Amino acid sequence: MNGKMSSEERLGQFLGEGKDWERKPTNISGVFLFKLPEYRGRPASLAIEINPLNANGSPSKKRGIVIKSSEELNSILELITNSKVLQLAKSIDEVNPERKAFMKNESNEVFEI
């Protein structure tokens, strides 16, 4: 063995040692690992957070789309790729005022996928 931990081992380590609600960036821009705390008998778990980066390289939202399973991801992909959702987003672009970006810079360890 080469001494490097597998992705599953590193994910398990983050699940065991990460802080509740901790967000860890990955090597995919706008994709984060997210540790969900124990809640009402459900054990702590990991999720994917999709949160596009702004012009300054910071997450554009306080909380992005949180994905807890591959089944949930498939459902979200179906919705996002629906042509009516795309048309709705374009219509919203036309009526919403333009938003200005703000300056913020985070420096964290990156989780390599």
N, C-alpha and C positions, 0 to 999 in steps of 0.2 A: 504494500500500500504506500502511496506517495505522501501521506501525511496531511493532505488537504481534505477538509470535510466536504461531504456531498451537500447539495442544496437542501435535501431533506434534513440532514444533521444540523445545518446552520439555521434552518427554519425552526427546528425543535429547540435549539439553543435560544433563539429569539423568543419563542413562546414561553420558555421556562425562565429566562432572565430579563426579558424586556419589561419595561414599566407599562402599566395600564394606560391605554390610549396613545402609546408611543407610535410615532410615524417615522419610518425609516425609508429614505430614498433608495431606489434601485438604479441599475445602470440603464434603465429605460426612462427617458425623460417624461415626467408627468405620471409615473407609476410608482406607488409607494407600498410598503408593507405596513400593516396597521394592526396593533395588538388590542383586541377587545377584551375587557376584563370579565371575570366571572360574574354572572347575573342570574338571579333567581334559580339557582341550581344548575345552570348551564356553565360548563367549565370555560375558563379563559380560552380564547381561540385567536387565530390569525385571519386576516382578510386582506384583500387587495384594495387600495384606494386609487382611483383614477382622478387626477386633479391636474389639469394642464398648467404648465408654468407660464408666468407672465414674462414681459420683456426683460425683467430683472433677474429671471431664473428662480423666482419664488413661486410656490403654489398660488394659483389665481383665486382660490376659494378657501374659506376657513375649513370647510369639509367638502371633499369631492364625492364621487360615487363610490360607495363601499360595496365590495363584492365578496360574499362569504363562501361561494362554492362555484364549481364549473357549471352546474345547472342554472344558478342565478346569472352567471355571465352569459350563457346562451340566451336566456330570456331578455336580458338587457341589450344584447347585440341585435336581436330581432326587432326590438323597439327602436333602437338608434338607427338601424338601416332602413326603416320604414320610410318610403318616399314622402308620405304625408307629414312625418315629423321633420324631415329636411325642409319641406316647403314651409311649415310652421316657423321653423328657426329663421329662414330667410325673411319671412314676413315680419317677424319680431325685430330683425336687424333693421328693417325699413322704418319701423315706427319708434323704436327706442332711441333716446339721445345717446350720443357717443360718450363712452366712459374713458376717464383718464387713468393711466397706470400710476401706481405709487411705488416709492423706493423701499425695498426690504431685501436683505441678503441673509440667507441661512447657510451655515456650513456644517454638514453632518457626514458621517460615514455613509458610504454608498453600498447597498446590498447588491452584489453581482449576481445576475440571473443567468 
